[in-house]
Amino acid sequence: MTPVTPVTPVTPVILPTELIPAPRAVEGLARGGVPFDEDTTLWAGPGTGTTERWLRSTLGAAFGLPLAPGPEDSPASVRLRLDDTLAPEAYRLSVVPDRGVEIRGGSAAGVFWGAQTLRQTLGPDAFRRAPVRPGTSCEAPHQIVEDAPRFRWRGLMLDVARHFMPKEGVLRYLDLMAVHKLNVFHFHLTDDQGWRVEIKRYPKLTEVGSWRARTKIGHRASPLWEDKPHGGFYTQDDIREIVAYAAERHISVVPEIDVPGHSQAAIAAYPELGNTDVIDTTSLTVWDSWGISENVLAPTDNTLRFYEGVFEEVLDLFPGEFLHVGGDECLKDQWRRSSTAQARMTELGLADEDALQSWFIRHFDTWLTARGRRLIGWDEILEGGLAEGAAVSSWRGYQGGISAARAGHDVVMCPEQQVYLDHRQHEGADEPVPIGYVRTLEDVYRFEPVPPELTPDEARHVLGTQANVWTEVMENQARVDYQTFPRLAAFAEVAWSALPAPAERDVAGFERRMTAHYRLLDALGVGYRPPTGPVPWQQRPGVLGRPIEGAPPNR
């Protein structure tokens, strides 16, 4: 009897029609694909070192392959090269019979995004950290993918001030951003409830400001408390590591240091920063509840010098173009009662407290501009006059972004009604701590970042868009995953792909593609909200809260 030759199983692949974000153009070639196995080599042209390192550390680990350096012309080679005929973040992935795999990018970032697409086509096993099927073969399907992003700002904001996320969790989210071709990490580092970045000249910011005695459980209307300390912070070397890790993935990090509101943690650490002629700031503690604190920074020269010192260290840690200064939800009641604030308004000839906040923001806009950086803030910085050169994160809807763009200022569109991922995902009461607007996966997929009211010239000021993850009701990484995914996948396609108008988008087709994408998220260990719906909150161990219909955002 002739022995039967065993068949080596092939790991499942993701076809080009299943990719997320959807590419601009795909040309299917012959059936089959290029093997990805022990014979696969890696050739990296000048300027592609970040992708070369990433391929070896990520795909090499997933499949247990060395991906050794090899000749450029080998049919078993993965070749990386820059191509100045392509736009900066554009790429061309070619998987051609007898010619191997080639990724061309208009920049190093373009090559990296092409590698993300290659990884998707290799299937779920490519998203593991070690081989799960040793001895099986894998192949990249024959195809040519040509792709480029719609927006240059494709962001995710992560709030680590309300609930601290340890460094490993932040690095994990940078990896998840890279999978989805997102390239701006907005790092919300300070707020009333915590200060999360080490500032060496002001050690009390972390000694005092990074810890609170207890924490409100659920929405701010909840009567429940977690009566134990909560806190943590990133050392300056932690920050350098995070920034370098992001840069290897072509993600820029935009730090947010909030002024003049959302500053109670800083005032608790240094009481002289507050309005001392109105309240006894020495009795303030890091805030343990949610909402908007009335305790804001005093508009004094001492405060300006203090934050200039903070920003000097922050700029040394974060080399990117933008520094986010918050500027949102600054309650001005203390300024109205403060003789110091009123005297400053008289000295400067300011009409009201909105103008005083504008003066405060303008000071740091000028200060940052002199150092070659740009200020960005939430759309409240429009009140009292927008600082020249400042960019705007439009969160209270579209109108702030429309006004800013019409005035010639750059805009990042992140309206709470569409892309606040702390908001509930279903109309029912089954969502854990269901707050804010209902925003389903389909709602996020139909989000359009560019308001139709803008002319083409005005629309050029829309740098892009970002999804915001506020963590008041997300006490741990599992809850962050649940709120963020799968909606971040829909958002990523909106930010990257050239989609039709919202009403014309193929939601059913996207949901079909998500069937394959869920397998990738499973391999990555992402605890997303199941497409079939959640387990009722009453049955979820460790999750406390009550449905609050029409509850306002928890900011």
PLY file of the C-alpha trace (Angstrom):
ply
format ascii 1.0
element vertex 555
property float x
property float y
property float z
element edge 554
property int vertex1
property int vertex2
end_header
0.00 0.00 0.00
1.32 3.42 -0.93
1.70 5.55 2.21
-0.47 8.63 2.38
1.51 11.85 2.47
0.26 14.01 5.36
-1.18 17.34 4.35
0.25 20.32 6.19
-2.65 22.50 7.26
-2.66 26.12 6.16
-3.59 28.83 8.63
-6.64 30.89 7.62
-5.96 34.12 5.77
-7.83 37.38 5.49
-8.78 38.17 1.92
-8.33 41.73 0.57
-12.10 42.20 0.59
-12.10 41.60 4.38
-9.46 44.18 5.33
-10.15 46.90 7.92
-9.60 49.75 7.25
-10.73 49.15 3.69
-7.97 49.85 1.12
-8.48 52.15 -1.84
-7.75 49.61 -4.58
-7.14 45.87 -4.70
-6.17 43.80 -7.71
-6.64 40.09 -7.26
-4.04 37.91 -8.97
-3.64 34.14 -9.37
-5.02 31.78 -6.78
-2.74 30.80 -3.95
-0.08 32.92 -2.38
3.54 33.45 -1.41
4.64 31.10 1.40
5.56 32.66 4.71
7.87 30.06 6.26
11.42 29.17 7.28
12.72 30.13 3.84
11.23 33.63 3.95
13.88 36.33 4.07
13.66 40.06 4.63
15.32 42.76 2.52
15.01 46.34 3.77
15.97 49.33 1.70
17.27 52.61 3.13
14.84 54.36 5.46
12.68 51.32 6.23
14.36 50.17 9.43
11.34 50.68 11.69
9.25 48.27 9.63
12.13 45.80 9.33
12.46 45.68 13.12
8.70 45.46 13.59
8.33 42.56 11.13
11.02 40.52 12.85
9.78 41.22 16.37
6.07 40.77 15.60
5.56 38.40 12.65
8.79 36.60 13.42
7.56 35.90 16.95
4.03 34.98 15.84
5.23 32.28 13.45
8.55 31.39 15.07
10.49 32.52 12.00
13.91 34.19 11.85
13.06 36.39 8.81
16.78 36.51 8.14
18.31 39.10 5.80
18.24 37.88 2.24
18.89 38.97 -1.33
16.65 41.61 -2.87
15.75 39.46 -5.87
14.77 36.28 -4.02
11.21 35.02 -4.75
11.05 34.11 -1.04
11.89 37.63 0.06
9.78 40.31 1.72
11.18 43.54 0.29
10.73 47.00 1.82
11.51 50.17 -0.07
10.70 53.84 -0.23
9.09 55.21 -3.38
8.95 58.99 -3.81
6.24 58.66 -6.46
3.79 57.80 -3.68
2.20 60.20 -1.19
3.92 60.25 2.23
1.71 57.70 4.01
0.63 55.80 0.89
1.81 52.27 0.20
1.71 49.59 -2.47
1.68 45.97 -1.31
2.50 43.50 -4.08
2.29 39.75 -3.52
3.14 38.32 -6.91
3.79 34.69 -7.98
7.52 33.90 -8.23
8.41 37.44 -7.10
7.68 37.35 -3.40
6.28 40.22 -1.34
7.13 43.86 -1.87
5.97 46.86 0.16
6.63 50.30 -1.26
5.83 53.40 0.75
5.93 57.10 0.09
7.64 57.40 3.47
8.78 55.12 6.25
5.25 55.43 7.64
3.76 54.28 4.34
5.94 51.16 4.39
4.80 50.47 7.94
1.11 50.76 7.05
1.70 48.36 4.18
3.19 45.90 6.67
0.02 46.20 8.77
-2.00 45.14 5.73
0.36 42.24 5.08
-0.12 41.08 8.66
-3.90 41.14 8.29
-3.77 39.00 5.16
-1.78 36.35 7.04
-4.74 35.68 9.33
-5.34 35.56 13.11
-2.18 33.59 13.91
-0.15 36.61 12.79
-1.61 38.50 15.77
-0.27 36.07 18.38
2.94 36.55 20.38
4.16 33.00 19.82
3.35 30.16 17.40
0.12 28.33 18.18
0.37 25.86 15.27
4.08 24.94 14.89
4.82 23.18 11.65
1.88 24.59 9.73
2.43 26.77 6.71
1.06 30.18 5.99
0.93 32.23 2.84
0.21 35.79 1.81
-2.51 35.73 -0.88
-1.53 36.90 -4.34
-2.74 40.48 -4.76
-1.75 44.08 -5.27
-3.09 46.59 -2.73
-2.75 50.32 -3.34
-3.75 52.49 -0.45
-3.42 55.90 1.22
-5.13 57.60 4.17
-7.84 60.20 3.85
-6.67 62.23 6.88
-3.25 62.96 8.32
-4.60 63.09 11.91
-6.15 59.73 12.81
-6.25 59.82 16.54
-7.19 58.09 19.75
-7.41 60.01 23.02
-6.88 57.96 26.17
-7.73 59.43 29.55
-5.35 58.03 32.18
-6.09 60.78 34.71
-9.49 59.52 35.89
-8.38 55.88 36.04
-4.67 55.26 35.76
-3.51 52.76 33.13
-0.09 51.22 33.83
2.60 51.62 31.21
2.18 48.13 29.75
-1.47 48.90 29.04
-0.52 52.10 27.23
2.03 50.25 25.08
-0.66 47.67 24.27
-3.00 50.41 23.08
-0.26 51.81 20.85
-0.03 48.36 19.25
-3.81 48.30 18.79
-3.65 51.74 17.18
-0.99 50.52 14.76
-3.16 47.55 13.77
-5.88 50.03 12.79
-3.53 52.52 11.08
-4.17 55.25 13.64
-1.26 57.64 14.00
-1.93 60.22 16.76
-2.06 59.25 20.43
-3.63 62.05 22.48
-2.38 61.34 26.01
-4.70 62.92 28.62
-2.25 63.08 31.52
-3.75 65.54 34.02
-7.16 66.39 35.41
-8.98 67.12 38.66
-8.74 63.45 39.63
-5.03 62.87 39.07
-1.66 64.07 37.74
0.13 61.31 35.85
3.49 62.64 34.59
6.62 63.20 36.65
7.80 66.82 36.71
11.16 66.90 38.47
11.10 70.53 39.55
7.64 70.10 41.08
7.73 66.69 42.81
4.48 67.20 44.74
2.54 66.98 41.46
3.04 63.23 41.65
3.74 62.80 45.37
0.36 64.40 46.17
-1.44 64.90 42.87
-1.24 61.36 41.51
-3.30 59.74 44.30
-6.87 60.18 45.53
-8.31 58.69 48.69
-11.38 57.11 47.13
-13.26 56.92 43.83
-16.85 57.33 42.74
-18.19 54.11 41.22
-20.16 54.64 38.04
-21.81 57.88 37.01
-21.38 60.92 39.25
-25.03 60.53 40.36
-24.23 57.09 41.79
-24.25 56.76 45.60
-21.49 54.12 45.43
-17.82 54.59 46.32
-14.68 52.52 46.18
-13.11 53.36 49.52
-9.47 52.70 48.74
-6.71 54.88 47.27
-6.32 55.02 43.52
-3.39 56.44 41.60
-0.13 56.10 39.78
2.06 58.07 37.42
4.62 57.68 34.67
8.25 58.50 35.39
10.05 60.57 32.81
11.81 57.45 31.58
8.41 55.74 31.26
7.29 58.63 29.08
10.43 58.44 26.96
9.81 54.72 26.47
6.18 55.32 25.48
7.14 58.06 23.02
9.90 55.92 21.48
7.60 52.90 21.24
5.00 55.03 19.50
7.57 56.50 17.10
8.63 52.99 16.06
5.01 52.55 15.02
4.81 55.95 13.31
2.47 57.28 15.96
2.98 60.79 17.30
2.12 61.45 20.95
0.28 64.64 21.88
0.39 65.22 25.66
-2.44 67.07 27.37
-1.72 69.21 30.43
-4.98 70.92 31.39
-5.15 74.67 32.10
-6.82 76.69 33.54
-9.68 74.31 34.45
-9.57 70.59 35.28
-6.64 71.43 37.57
-7.71 70.45 41.10
-5.02 67.75 41.39
-2.34 70.35 40.67
-3.86 72.82 43.14
-4.06 70.10 45.80
-0.31 69.59 45.34
0.56 73.32 45.18
-2.23 75.35 46.84
-0.73 78.68 45.73
-1.87 77.87 42.18
-5.51 78.29 43.19
-7.65 81.30 43.91
-6.48 81.72 47.50
-8.45 84.92 48.06
-11.70 83.01 47.45
-11.19 79.62 49.13
-8.78 77.91 51.48
-6.85 75.95 48.86
-4.72 74.25 51.52
-7.71 72.07 52.37
-8.20 70.83 48.80
-7.51 67.21 47.94
-7.31 65.38 44.64
-10.95 65.16 43.55
-12.66 61.81 44.12
-15.79 62.38 42.02
-16.66 63.18 38.42
-18.04 66.23 36.67
-16.59 69.74 36.53
-14.69 71.11 39.51
-15.03 74.81 40.36
-11.40 74.88 41.48
-9.44 76.48 38.66
-6.02 78.05 38.35
-5.51 81.64 39.49
-4.57 84.00 36.59
-1.37 85.14 38.28
2.24 85.52 37.18
3.14 82.79 39.67
0.79 80.37 37.88
2.19 81.30 34.48
5.79 80.75 35.65
4.84 77.44 37.29
3.30 76.04 34.13
6.11 77.36 31.96
8.35 75.19 34.14
5.99 72.24 33.68
5.85 72.74 29.92
9.65 73.00 29.63
9.96 69.47 30.98
6.99 68.24 28.94
8.50 69.58 25.70
11.73 67.78 26.52
9.80 64.52 26.86
7.45 64.90 23.88
9.18 66.02 20.66
6.03 66.29 18.54
4.52 69.39 16.97
1.54 69.85 19.31
0.96 70.35 23.02
-2.65 70.11 24.18
-3.53 72.56 26.96
-7.14 71.52 27.55
-8.94 74.83 28.03
-12.33 73.14 28.38
-14.98 73.40 31.05
-13.28 76.18 32.99
-15.87 77.36 35.49
-15.27 81.03 36.18
-17.22 81.55 39.41
-14.03 81.81 41.47
-12.59 84.37 39.05
-15.76 86.44 39.40
-15.33 86.49 43.19
-11.55 86.86 43.16
-10.15 90.37 43.67
-6.87 89.14 42.16
-8.58 87.93 38.99
-10.68 91.08 38.71
-7.58 93.27 39.16
-5.84 91.36 36.37
-8.82 91.94 34.08
-8.73 95.66 34.85
-4.97 95.78 34.29
-5.32 94.11 30.90
-8.49 95.97 29.88
-10.47 92.74 29.49
-14.23 92.80 29.15
-15.09 89.62 31.02
-13.84 86.31 32.40
-14.02 84.62 28.98
-11.51 87.20 27.77
-9.37 86.42 30.81
-9.26 82.74 29.82
-8.39 83.79 26.27
-5.49 85.88 27.64
-4.32 82.84 29.64
-4.39 80.59 26.57
-2.79 83.23 24.33
0.11 83.50 26.76
0.97 79.83 26.27
0.29 79.98 22.55
2.96 82.69 22.27
5.26 80.78 24.62
4.95 77.55 22.64
5.29 79.28 19.26
8.58 80.82 20.39
9.84 77.28 20.98
8.72 75.91 17.62
5.66 74.11 18.93
1.91 74.51 18.41
-0.88 74.83 20.92
-4.06 72.82 20.55
-7.04 72.94 22.92
-10.68 71.96 23.26
-13.13 74.24 21.47
-13.74 76.42 24.56
-10.52 78.22 23.66
-12.68 79.94 21.03
-14.45 81.83 23.81
-13.10 85.34 24.22
-11.11 85.09 20.98
-9.00 82.25 19.61
-5.28 82.38 20.18
-3.43 83.04 16.94
-1.87 79.87 15.54
-3.81 77.59 17.86
-5.58 74.48 16.65
-8.91 73.27 17.99
-10.23 69.88 19.13
-13.93 70.26 18.36
-15.75 68.16 20.99
-19.05 69.91 21.71
-20.38 69.05 18.29
-19.36 70.40 14.89
-19.89 74.12 15.45
-16.60 74.84 17.19
-14.70 73.18 14.37
-16.73 75.02 11.75
-16.05 78.38 13.39
-12.36 77.66 13.80
-11.91 76.44 10.22
-13.71 79.49 8.85
-11.34 81.67 10.87
-8.35 79.87 9.30
-7.44 77.61 12.23
-6.67 73.91 11.99
-9.23 71.54 13.47
-9.44 67.98 14.76
-13.05 66.80 14.69
-14.04 64.70 17.71
-17.68 65.57 18.50
-19.03 63.88 21.61
-22.27 63.00 19.82
-20.38 60.67 17.46
-16.98 59.54 18.77
-17.00 59.56 22.57
-16.44 55.88 23.23
-17.35 56.09 26.92
-20.94 56.55 25.75
-23.24 53.54 25.75
-23.50 51.22 22.77
-27.15 50.19 23.08
-30.47 51.76 24.03
-31.26 49.11 26.62
-30.24 48.98 30.24
-27.78 46.13 29.78
-24.72 48.29 29.18
-22.43 48.48 32.22
-22.91 52.03 33.57
-24.81 53.21 30.47
-24.20 56.94 30.12
-24.38 59.63 27.47
-25.59 59.27 23.91
-26.30 55.87 22.37
-23.67 55.28 19.72
-23.70 51.90 18.03
-21.10 50.43 15.72
-23.21 51.62 12.79
-23.45 55.14 14.23
-19.67 55.41 14.42
-19.30 53.98 10.91
-21.63 56.68 9.57
-19.69 59.49 11.27
-18.43 62.13 8.83
-15.52 64.28 10.10
-15.83 67.10 7.54
-18.96 69.23 8.05
-20.81 69.81 4.76
-21.14 73.52 5.65
-17.43 74.07 4.98
-16.15 75.22 1.60
-13.28 73.23 0.07
-10.79 75.88 1.23
-12.20 75.81 4.75
-12.28 72.00 4.79
-8.51 71.94 4.24
-8.17 73.07 7.85
-9.70 69.79 9.07
-6.51 67.94 9.97
-8.50 64.84 10.70
-10.41 63.20 13.49
-10.00 61.26 16.71
-12.03 59.04 19.01
-12.00 59.94 22.70
-11.88 57.42 25.53
-12.78 59.09 28.84
-12.33 56.71 31.74
-14.53 57.92 34.61
-16.60 54.73 34.36
-13.78 52.50 33.06
-12.01 51.26 36.14
-9.66 48.81 34.41
-8.32 47.65 31.06
-11.17 45.20 30.52
-13.70 48.03 30.71
-11.62 50.20 28.38
-11.52 47.36 25.85
-15.27 46.82 26.13
-16.12 50.47 25.49
-13.48 51.05 22.82
-13.96 47.96 20.67
-15.34 47.14 18.21
-16.26 50.80 17.63
-12.63 51.84 17.20
-12.43 49.59 14.13
-15.34 51.46 12.56
-13.76 54.79 13.49
-10.42 53.73 12.00
-12.06 53.05 8.65
-13.76 56.45 8.75
-10.39 58.11 9.44
-8.39 56.14 6.87
-10.60 55.08 3.99
-12.18 57.08 1.18
-15.78 56.28 2.10
-18.92 57.57 0.40
-21.36 59.92 2.12
-22.68 58.58 5.45
-26.09 57.58 4.12
-24.45 55.62 1.29
-21.98 53.62 3.36
-22.19 49.86 3.18
-22.84 49.08 6.82
-23.81 45.47 6.10
-20.58 44.97 4.16
-18.55 46.47 7.00
-20.24 44.19 9.51
-19.43 41.18 7.29
-15.78 42.23 7.25
-15.91 42.58 11.02
-16.60 38.83 11.21
-12.98 38.26 10.15
-11.75 41.21 12.20
-13.22 39.81 15.41
-10.90 36.81 14.97
-7.94 39.16 14.89
-9.15 40.98 18.00
-9.60 37.62 19.71
-6.00 36.72 18.91
-4.89 40.08 20.35
-6.83 39.43 23.55
-9.16 42.42 23.13
-12.25 42.21 25.36
-14.62 43.89 22.90
-18.37 44.20 23.27
-19.78 41.08 21.59
-21.71 41.77 18.38
-24.62 39.79 19.83
-24.86 42.16 22.78
-23.61 42.25 26.37
-24.31 40.11 29.37
-26.77 42.16 31.47
-24.91 44.40 33.90
-26.57 42.69 36.87
-24.77 39.47 35.90
-21.34 40.98 35.25
-19.08 40.32 38.26
-17.34 43.40 39.58
-19.38 45.87 37.51
-21.56 48.29 39.45
-23.85 51.01 38.20
-27.35 51.93 37.21
-28.77 53.00 33.87
-29.25 56.75 33.79
-31.38 57.76 30.83
-30.19 60.89 29.08
-27.31 61.36 31.51
-24.90 64.05 30.35
-21.29 63.24 29.42
-19.07 62.47 32.36
-16.41 65.12 31.71
0 1
1 2
2 3
3 4
4 5
5 6
6 7
7 8
8 9
9 10
10 11
11 12
12 13
13 14
14 15
15 16
16 17
17 18
18 19
19 20
20 21
21 22
22 23
23 24
24 25
25 26
26 27
27 28
28 29
29 30
30 31
31 32
32 33
33 34
34 35
35 36
36 37
37 38
38 39
39 40
40 41
41 42
42 43
43 44
44 45
45 46
46 47
47 48
48 49
49 50
50 51
51 52
52 53
53 54
54 55
55 56
56 57
57 58
58 59
59 60
60 61
61 62
62 63
63 64
64 65
65 66
66 67
67 68
68 69
69 70
70 71
71 72
72 73
73 74
74 75
75 76
76 77
77 78
78 79
79 80
80 81
81 82
82 83
83 84
84 85
85 86
86 87
87 88
88 89
89 90
90 91
91 92
92 93
93 94
94 95
95 96
96 97
97 98
98 99
99 100
100 101
101 102
102 103
103 104
104 105
105 106
106 107
107 108
108 109
109 110
110 111
111 112
112 113
113 114
114 115
115 116
116 117
117 118
118 119
119 120
120 121
121 122
122 123
123 124
124 125
125 126
126 127
127 128
128 129
129 130
130 131
131 132
132 133
133 134
134 135
135 136
136 137
137 138
138 139
139 140
140 141
141 142
142 143
143 144
144 145
145 146
146 147
147 148
148 149
149 150
150 151
151 152
152 153
153 154
154 155
155 156
156 157
157 158
158 159
159 160
160 161
161 162
162 163
163 164
164 165
165 166
166 167
167 168
168 169
169 170
170 171
171 172
172 173
173 174
174 175
175 176
176 177
177 178
178 179
179 180
180 181
181 182
182 183
183 184
184 185
185 186
186 187
187 188
188 189
189 190
190 191
191 192
192 193
193 194
194 195
195 196
196 197
197 198
198 199
199 200
200 201
201 202
202 203
203 204
204 205
205 206
206 207
207 208
208 209
209 210
210 211
211 212
212 213
213 214
214 215
215 216
216 217
217 218
218 219
219 220
220 221
221 222
222 223
223 224
224 225
225 226
226 227
227 228
228 229
229 230
230 231
231 232
232 233
233 234
234 235
235 236
236 237
237 238
238 239
239 240
240 241
241 242
242 243
243 244
244 245
245 246
246 247
247 248
248 249
249 250
250 251
251 252
252 253
253 254
254 255
255 256
256 257
257 258
258 259
259 260
260 261
261 262
262 263
263 264
264 265
265 266
266 267
267 268
268 269
269 270
270 271
271 272
272 273
273 274
274 275
275 276
276 277
277 278
278 279
279 280
280 281
281 282
282 283
283 284
284 285
285 286
286 287
287 288
288 289
289 290
290 291
291 292
292 293
293 294
294 295
295 296
296 297
297 298
298 299
299 300
300 301
301 302
302 303
303 304
304 305
305 306
306 307
307 308
308 309
309 310
310 311
311 312
312 313
313 314
314 315
315 316
316 317
317 318
318 319
319 320
320 321
321 322
322 323
323 324
324 325
325 326
326 327
327 328
328 329
329 330
330 331
331 332
332 333
333 334
334 335
335 336
336 337
337 338
338 339
339 340
340 341
341 342
342 343
343 344
344 345
345 346
346 347
347 348
348 349
349 350
350 351
351 352
352 353
353 354
354 355
355 356
356 357
357 358
358 359
359 360
360 361
361 362
362 363
363 364
364 365
365 366
366 367
367 368
368 369
369 370
370 371
371 372
372 373
373 374
374 375
375 376
376 377
377 378
378 379
379 380
380 381
381 382
382 383
383 384
384 385
385 386
386 387
387 388
388 389
389 390
390 391
391 392
392 393
393 394
394 395
395 396
396 397
397 398
398 399
399 400
400 401
401 402
402 403
403 404
404 405
405 406
406 407
407 408
408 409
409 410
410 411
411 412
412 413
413 414
414 415
415 416
416 417
417 418
418 419
419 420
420 421
421 422
422 423
423 424
424 425
425 426
426 427
427 428
428 429
429 430
430 431
431 432
432 433
433 434
434 435
435 436
436 437
437 438
438 439
439 440
440 441
441 442
442 443
443 444
444 445
445 446
446 447
447 448
448 449
449 450
450 451
451 452
452 453
453 454
454 455
455 456
456 457
457 458
458 459
459 460
460 461
461 462
462 463
463 464
464 465
465 466
466 467
467 468
468 469
469 470
470 471
471 472
472 473
473 474
474 475
475 476
476 477
477 478
478 479
479 480
480 481
481 482
482 483
483 484
484 485
485 486
486 487
487 488
488 489
489 490
490 491
491 492
492 493
493 494
494 495
495 496
496 497
497 498
498 499
499 500
500 501
501 502
502 503
503 504
504 505
505 506
506 507
507 508
508 509
509 510
510 511
511 512
512 513
513 514
514 515
515 516
516 517
517 518
518 519
519 520
520 521
521 522
522 523
523 524
524 525
525 526
526 527
527 528
528 529
529 530
530 531
531 532
532 533
533 534
534 535
535 536
536 537
537 538
538 539
539 540
540 541
541 542
542 543
543 544
544 545
545 546
546 547
547 548
548 549
549 550
550 551
551 552
552 553
553 554
